[in-house]
Amino acid sequence: MRLPYWEFVILVSIMFGMIAFGTDTMLPAFPNIAKDLNLSNVNKAQLIISSFILGTGIGQLISGPISDTFGRKPIITIGLGIFIIACGIAYYAKSLELMLVARFIQGLGVSAPRTVTMALIRDLYSGRKMAQVMSLAMAIFVLVPALAPSLGQLLFINFGWRSIYIAFIFFALLGLIWLNLRQPETLPVSKRKKLKANEYFDAFKLVITNASVVKYTLTLALGFGALFGYLNSAQQIFVDTFSAGMKFPLYFAIISILAAPASFINASLVMKYGMRLLATIGFALQIIFAVIILLILNTSILADQFFLTVFVIWSTIAFFLKGLYFGNLNALAMEPMGKIAGMASAIIGASATMVGILIAVFIGLAFNGTATPVLLGYIICSTAALFLMLSQSKSD
């Protein structure tokens, strides 16, 4: 028995949204966090995002494989439980070190709903239909980054930035209760596999020896690297570089909402044009627009007072274009891995996330008071991704 299609899509979007909610809600609070934790360098506040995403990457290596043994729902439930406990630890943390440990554990826990939900979708759908489900879920999920910074700012202004962790707990409880009350288990006992180390390594070998899967995973990592690098520096660029002040969450919401139709457009186009073509076009356009904006911001073509507007326009385009490749790349990488969906989802997701966060740390720490490092990050990552897409066969 399946959930009604749209209810399933919304539930999936909530599971996908856990990570975005865990990052974007924190963005407006960076200066306050740096002050309360006595950080000498405000850039170090970015590590609160990086440690969380690192945890999600490593956690995927655990949650995906064990979901093939114990089922999808139990692992997602345990992961959300770990996330909730870690939120409590972070709430009381008085040092950056403990905060980073708590954030890392949060990432470990929240990796389960993100990774195992991918396998859950793969249990029910395949091919372009799977890509359509992912695209629609991403389209709804985009409301999370649209609203999260505003919610974060509202919370820390009225209740202090630590109250953000209470919001995390409530959001996790929503997903946990909905999942357990409404979603049937998608992996019956008869299809579960015993957890064996040799099978994990065999699955890892199967993934890394499939040239197509490796290329799509690397491409996904490059997309993540550019996006995570943007998120690391977004608050500083808007507030410090372009003097957006308290309007930063508003601009972030506008960007996310205007970019939201991309996933709906992709969901309607993917059945006709295919995943590979749309992703390739997405990366090509990322390069073109990033180069144009880089030139505008570093020349005297426009007066300085227009720079914020220009950056908002580019950010909207960049977020829109990622709707043309993230869902498709996930589906392309997972498509040959149906028999080991849980393990494959873990390996692909973890690899892409960890490589992506490594790229993002370099982009974030390169912040020099301008938007140039972020734009260069997009240009370099998108160029490499485009090369990988063009090197693939045209059969997808």
Secondary structure as UniProt FT lines:
FT   HELIX           5..24
FT   TURN            25..26
FT   HELIX           27..29
FT   HELIX           30..36
FT   TURN            37..38
FT   HELIX           42..46
FT   HELIX           47..70
FT   HELIX           72..92
FT   HELIX           96..124
FT   HELIX           127..141
FT   HELIX           143..159
FT   TURN            161..162
FT   HELIX           163..182
FT   HELIX           189..191
FT   HELIX           197..208
FT   HELIX           211..236
FT   HELIX           237..241
FT   HELIX           245..247
FT   HELIX           248..259
FT   HELIX           261..273
FT   HELIX           275..297
FT   HELIX           304..306
FT   HELIX           307..322
FT   TURN            323..325
FT   HELIX           326..334
FT   HELIX           335..340
FT   HELIX           341..365
FT   HELIX           372..390
//
